[in-house]
Amino acid sequence: MENYQTEEEFVSGFCKKQNQTRTVLCEMEVDPQGNRRLCGADCAYGRCEHSGTCGLMRQII
């Protein structure tokens, strides 16, 4: 993880699992070339049955 930076970003939108509008805090890892990778989110993304079609996370990844 040499020269990597961590950024936090908020995204807002509709959560299918909770059936409501949510704001999710996402933690992104940024490499020296500017490529971003999602490291974590304060929701169930990745474990949620809607992860493949999640409109919230589509905004950030």
Secondary structure, 3 states (H helix, E strand, C coil): CCCCEEEEEEEEEEECCCCEEEEEEEEEEECCCCCEEEEEECCCCCCCCCHHHCHHHHCCC
